[in-house]
Amino acid sequence: MPGPQLLKAFQDEFDRQERCGCWPREYTDAILHLRQPRERGAREARECLMKARGEGRIRVEEASFPRSAPRNGIIKVTAVYPVGNNNPNRPCVVFCHGGAMAGSDRYVGLHVNGPIWAETLGAVTVSVEYGRAPENHGVGLARDCYEALVWCWGNIEFDHDRLLLYGASAGGALAAGAALTLIHEQRTRSGLPNLCGLFLEAPMLDWRCDTDSMRRLSKDGPFFNREACAFAWQSVIQGKQVEFSEFVSPAEARKSDVAMLPPTAAYVGDMDPLLDEVVCFMGKAGRPDFTCRVFQGVPHGFDAILPAEPISVQAKAWRLQWIKTIFGIS
């Protein structure tokens, strides 16, 4: 399918799935406008995950734990296990879902990846219900993901040499922020998790939203555009009136800190407004084990919108192979 036709197919399918017509090509400043289109998808994701459990493909466990003082509230997690696999040497993936910082929940993305990783990698996947913006803001979102990582280290049985942190879209920013937080905490504390890898799926990394790709896809970008992205960031940084750092917007990280991250992979479409910030962040480390793949002619979230499209299948196969390599699975 030629480029423009392929792009239109993704946008048409997104509009059909979400039943919201022009969104987000005409955006508003209402948080409900961001959340409502995602609510149905979140319900369907949970139903899909429970169906896989009912079919005996996976085992699902729910847990929660309190945030560290002085913060209040709890963090919920959902763990997907392989059926009949109690091997303590299995790998573990900690998953941070997408949703433009303010939408979706821990079942979104887990409903697809959890069963696949259980069946192909023998892995347990733990998805984090981080507090969403604007109620949770500043460093709070990434901090929730970091604390879930620490919780998994002490409460999930797995091979501690094979712990991968994975983030999709907004969750990519939070995964990167959590990994940078871990580096910072390891300087003064012992007994913290060690990551074997970090995977960033079209991550939101830069609150400024001022790259060439952002300007090119300002209002008319398919599925996701600069206007939507800027609003998502404002729900987190709230006019920069909150604590602000590389743990919030990983693009702010110094080269020396990025270079301390574990082996990292990312992918993004060339019709995604996030393109430039992803490529820039991945090049900042100056390391050969930082791998960035740009897929041509596709928008943000392309492999979720049309999962059977050949380029989506290619992207998912590339991702799975990278994770296998990191886990040492042939």
Helices and strands as residue ranges (DSSP letters): H 3-18, H 31-54, E 58-66, E 74-82, E 92-96, H 110-121, E 124-129, H 140-155, E 163-168, H 170-186, E 197-201, H 212-216, H 226-237, G 250-252, H 255-258, E 264-269, H 275-284, E 290-295, H 302-305, H 310-327
